[in-house]
């Protein structure tokens, strides 16, 4: 579903991401771990087609993000760590805007909005202006907007930040259900316990370079993910 | 602490001069100097226009020994221009700044936060009112007979007048904040209140001008009336020619008003700045939304952004109100206007009267040039730019729909104004069509040129939306280019004494504008797209 091949991104003279390669299969939840400034967000933004990169290639469902950005974006959803949404819209207006852009038929979108808004307990707030939303509510709205076109690949940057425990639990359920339907999820997190329980595979990045990746068992061996991560960081 | 807050406020005002808004990197010394040279040029250019106004008034009034009247009129103009320049900032700048919560959470007395915010309003008031007052003083110093004390007072009055302007604008911002917090559709209400205020203000000033004209004719007789009824302005005029008592009266009253204004504002600042809204919670009713195409969705998104923001509407769409007002006023006064035209036709044969379609097109261009909806639209994406970049939409489509909103909002009143005015002025069909074509293509030019500036020099890091909308060199540049273009469209006809008919002249402009529009469109679809994608 997602092939990152030798990705390199340079800011001024600093290599934010250095020759990074990751492959994610359909149905996989892939965790991306690293310290602050390790290059996680740069990688995720490059995959989402937001950032242009210097070297390497990114393929989504076999299509190059460089050569066919629209085709790639059509089947992808990106949810940033700090969802700055359109504060001049209401929640429902934003969802309809995103659904229009993804050309989701009216009946289908209504059903999906109903289902996800109910699950995340956002239904009664949908008519409110986004400017009145809390961080968690914005995160939920961004999540619904990401799910609204049933993407084949979801890219999420620190998705659990700001969510209450119940919403976090619901989100994990939604992630698993989506992947069970054949999609893939690539997300960054600092919460190692979540990564350990939720992810099929993980990758650890340090100073822009991939230092370990594979299934959870391959990466952690007999230790906890936390100890492996801390060891590798030293 | 206060010094730090004021410094922060002014850093926000002039941030774009020192920091590259695209990269967040500090500008080189050369670029900073270049930015200030450009700023200086714009200031000098605007001041030069007011110098001409001062010269027009001063040539007769100073000779008649009515220096005080000269300064009273120009003082009034300075207050008018200063208020016009900064009035739209106050509501957003005082109460809707993004860092209000942060500052309020710090151990800073709210009065100091307000003081720093008001100092920003004062800075803008000073900038705009000085554009009128300084050239007025220069003309007086050069061609009047000023005493040393008059020169000193004139310089001091630059700062005192700005205080008076700040009081007016802050009070308006406060009234708007009080009302807006309690209303639904507050954006439109804020726009309406401000337009009513401006309408009243212009009406009073318009009448004041009549009064001044009759005053010139009967200076002695109405001198006392002026003193009784317009004492404040009377004092300003006398202070400017070096009289001590009027200077004291004008200064003390202004500072007293400023103190009262600050007291009133400080009593309510925290409550208004932290109030979310008293709107009733909207209830979500589930229904099937009609599916829109991508273009329409993007257009509606732009429209929603524009109509949800009173600062955006007032600063970048005020010309629409003028364009609607012109045909209405023309219709109401049609008999008078037609009589004047008939009179002028007899007295001024030749190309002045035949140029009516050109004048009509020029008037529309002047008003359309006040609207710069597309210019700040890229900067206004701010931190939510990621949404457009991650969605499956062509960047060219995004830019096109930004230009489209600008074009559409202006074009509807342009068509209405040109057709109605053309019919009232009894122009033939060809002339109306040519005037309409020039106005339309000019409208497209401003939309595309504004977008070109917006995407080339974006400011995505702002604390209030006022910064990309109002405190932006882009907006000033686009306005300046628009004015030059309008002057060229109308002025060259007379300057070159063209040997062919006005219709042919208009046709040449239609072709020129169409070519410029095509070039800008091509730029937007190639370089513009690349620039936006690199942000």
Interface residues (C-beta under 8 A of the other chain):
Chain A: X45 X48 X49 X50 X52 X69 X70 X71 X73 X74 X76 X78 X80 X82 X84 X85 X86 X88 X89 X90 X91 X92 X93 X96 X97 X98 X99 X100 X101 X102 X103 X104 X105 X106 X107 X109 X110 X114 X123 X124 X125 X126 X127 X128 X132
Chain B: X276 X277 X281 X282 X283 X284 X285 X286 X287 X288 X289 X290 X291 X292 X293 X294 X296 X297 X298 X300 X301 X304 X305 X308 X309 X382 X383 X384 X386 X387 X389 X390 X391 X392 X393 X394 X533 X534
